[in-house]
Amino acid sequence: MSTRAVYTFANFEAYNFKDQHVCVHQEGHPEGAAIYFDNMIYFADLSEPSDPDLLNQFVFIIERIGLKAIPQTNRLDAGDLEWGYTLTYVKPITIDVTVHRIKNGTETQHWSGTLMQFLKDHL
């Protein structure tokens, strides 16, 4: 399914607290994103010690299934986006997710909560 989405990783120390954006051109609906996030966490947990660099784990997952995670300078640079996900690191160990529906370059909030709640609701 060709559902384009942008994924933003915000407030992560690994990126000097600067937002990092990547666009993926398939499976961008919430259920697809939940699968990506679940696998991202799985591979991060396999690292010894557990790898806090979730963006690299996310890109690894996307490339492992034969897709591309395309870096974006600005969140909405890619055209035809339908979904936007922001993963925000909140100390000490919580990651919040905000989901936006995107239409014609305008974002409307669709869902918000922790990453664990997102996985519970969408897997």
N, C-alpha and C positions, 0 to 999 in steps of 0.2 A: 504494500500500500504506500503510495507516494504522499504522505502527509508530512510536510516540512515543519520543523520545530527548531527553535533556538534555545540553547541551554546556557544559563549564566551561573557562574560560580563566584559568589560574593563573600567578602570578609574572610578569605582563607589566607593565613599567614604565608603559606607556600608561594603565593603570588603577590606578596607585599601588600595585601589587603586591597588590591585593585581587581575590579570585576574582569572576569575572563569569559568570553562568549564563543560558543561553537554552534554551528548549524549542522543538522543532520536531515537529509532529504527523505527519509522513510520512517514509518512507524512512529510518528510524532504525537499521536493521540495519547491520552493518559495511560491506557493499558500498555502501549508500547514503551512509553517512557518508564513505567514501573518495572518492566522487564530489564531495561537498560540499567536502571538504578540498582535493582536487586543484584544483578551480575557485577556491577561496579563495587558494591559493598562486599560481595563474596570474594572477589579478587583482592580487594584492599585488606580484608581480614586474613587472607592467606600469607600476606607479607609478614616477615619477621624483622622488627616488630611491625604491628599493623600500620599500613601506609596511609598517612593523612592526606596525601596528594590525590584527592578524588578526581580531579580533572584528568590527570594522566591515566588513572584507572578507567575512567569513562571513555576516553579516546581509545584505549587498549581494547575495551569491549566492542566498541563500534567497528574498529578495524578488524577485529577477530571474526566478526560475522560478515565481513566483506563490504562494509559501507565506509564512508568517509565522514570524519568530524572536521568540518571546515572552519578554521578560526575566523572570527569576525572582529573588526575593530570596534564597531558599534553594534548594539544589540539587534537593531532592525535593518542592518545592511542587506541581508539576503531578501530577495523578493519572494512573494507568494507564501509567506509564513502563515501557519494556521494556529500554532501553539507556541507558548513561551514558558519556560521553566526557570525559576531562580532558586538555586540552592544556596542558602546563607548559613555560614558557620556561626553558631552561637555557643560561646564557651559555657561550660567546660566541654561537653561532648555532644551537644544537640545540633542537628542540622534541620533548618526549616526549609520548607518548599512552598513557593507561591506559583500557582499555575494561572496563566493568562490565555484567553482566547484572543487571537489576533485576526483582524479583518481590515484590509486596506491600510495597513500600517498603524492601526489603533489597537491598543491592548485593553481588554476588559478582564478584570480578575474573575477567575472561575472557581478557584479552590485555594485554601491556605491551611497549613498545619506542619507537623513535623514530618521528616522523611519516613519514619516508621508508620505514621498514620497514613501517609500517601500510599505506601506499599500495601498496607492492610486494606485500604479502600479500593485499590486498582489492580491488584494481582488476582 
